[in-house]
Structures are given as structure tokens and as C-alpha cells.
Amino acid sequence: MKRKSVLITGASRGIGRAAAAAFAKGGYDLVLNCIHSGKELNSFAGKLREEFGIQTLCCCGDVSSYAFVCRMFEEIADFCKGVDVLVNNAGISYIGLLEEMPYEEWERVLHTNLTSVFSCCKCAIPYMVAQKAGRIINVSSDWGVYGASCEAAYSAAKGGMNALTKALAKELAPSNVQVNAVACGVIDTDMNTGFDEEERRCLEEEIPAGYFAKPEEVAEFLYQLAETPPYLTGQIIAFDGGWM
Ligand code: NAP
């Protein structure tokens, strides 16, 4: 029987890397993407192949580029025809006042966090619809729901991702394709290395669970979500330790 396959964008570090390990453990073939850390991604994929006896394909490139995403899906077509699960995880943050934000940074944040989701969904959907099965999981943020001062572009991109999730879920439910978003709170990854000890302690005190979640905790949830019935769709699910 053909193993199920998953594409995880931004899989070299943080949540994406942990998600790759969780899906590999679940027996999925993996298509893994990142932009800069191709060497690390390849060696990590090799380890997962050896440990779990799965197949892997690494596609290093910029998911904010529609042309790159199209090329990646051509490789995917040769590798496994199409993916059963798409995890739109690649993302970047930008911290600073909107009035001081260069236009190019606005574009970079919007294209990396949101346009990439359009591109990957557009390319993944035809196979899913033809199979009458598929799962799309968008890794979003509490800021996409509530907004964050000094992260206006990031909040706008994740808010767009949430609206896209709800709209696409309605569009694809008749084809038995599930679309959900997981709105993370604070996860202990490179994205949060900017906090000093005092800032981190204050933030942890604000979170009812009392700590930054490990990427492995989110990853396990992403994997479990991909295994839920497709009737669970169009949801923005907070994964934030009760924070918001
Ligand atoms: P991270 O540790 O900084 O890792 C980011 C990943 O995205 C890396 O694999 C990076 O690849 C990849 N990436 C960045 N730009 C890319 C591009 N243009 N094309 C392809 N890959 C790209 O981030 P993280 O904390 O795991 O975050 C993952 C997702 O969770 C993001 O969407 C983020 O917005 C969301 N999130 C995170 C938090 C949090 O607290 N950490 C909270 C809410 C939401 P390279 O290694 O090659 O650079």
C-alpha cells in the first residue's frame, strides 16, 4: 500500500523540523523545504529515512516565490504524485514600528507568511481533489487573531492566513479536503531568541501554562490534526497554553 506523504515548509528548524520527525514516526513519506539550511535539512532527512524506513525529498528554496513553489511541485509529482498533507509552516517575523518599516520588509513578511500559503495550496489542491482526500494545516499565530504591537505586518499576514483557512475550508469541504490553522502562542524556537532572561520570565508568567511550548508539543498536535476526520474543518485552533 502507498504510504501517505506530507509536505512541510520551513522544516530545517523549530516547529517544522519537529513536525517532520512526528510525521516520519507516523510512517509518512516526507517532502521537506527550507530556504537557507539545505545541508542540515538533507542530513536530518537522511537520519529520518534510516530510523523510520520512509522516503524523503528535500527541496531547498524560497516559498515566497511562486515560481519556486511550482518547480517544487514538479519534483513532488515525480517523487510521490502529490501530497496527502500540506503543512504551511515556513514563516518569518519582523519586529518594529509600522511607520519605520521599509516597504520591502512588508513585502517580504507578507509573501513569506501568506503568499507562500496561496502558492502551496494552489499547487497541492488538484491532487487532493482528484483523490477526494487531503489535509491542509496552516501554522498560524495568536497575533493573527488579536494583533500585536510592533508586529503589524506579521499579524496582518497571519490574520490573512486565518481568513484564507476558513474560506478554503468551505471551498474544499465538498471534495473531502480538510483545512485548518493552528494559532500558536509562544513556542521555544529560534524565532524567540530575542528575549533576554527577564523578558522571558515575564512572558512565561503571563502564560497560564507557565512556559514556552516545545516545538515537539506543537508537532505532535499537527500530526494528530492530520489524522482527524475531515468533518473537523475551517477551524483556527489556539495552541497557546491558555494565553489568549
Ligand atoms: P524558526 O525556528 O525561525 O524556523 C523557520 C523555518 O522557516 C526555517 O526552517 C526556515 O528555513 C524556514 N523559512 C523561512 N523563510 C522561508 C522561505 N522564504 N522559504 C522557505 N523556508 C523558509 O520558526 P518557528 O518558530 O519554528 O516558526 C514556524 C512557524 O510557526 C512560522 O510560520 C511562525 O510564524 C509560526 N509561529 C511561531 C511561533 C513561535 O513562538 N515560535 C508563534 C506563533 C507562530 P532556514 O533554516 O533555511 O532559514
Boltz pocket constraint, residues with backbone or C-beta under 6 A from the ligand:
constraints:
  - pocket:
      binder: B
      contacts: [[A, 9], [A, 10], [A, 11], [A, 12], [A, 13], [A, 14], [A, 15], [A, 16], [A, 33], [A, 34], [A, 35], [A, 36], [A, 37], [A, 38], [A, 61], [A, 62], [A, 63], [A, 64], [A, 88], [A, 89], [A, 90], [A, 91], [A, 92], [A, 112], [A, 139], [A, 140], [A, 141], [A, 142], [A, 182], [A, 183], [A, 184], [A, 185], [A, 186], [A, 187], [A, 188], [A, 189], [A, 190], [A, 191], [A, 192]]
      max_distance: 6.0
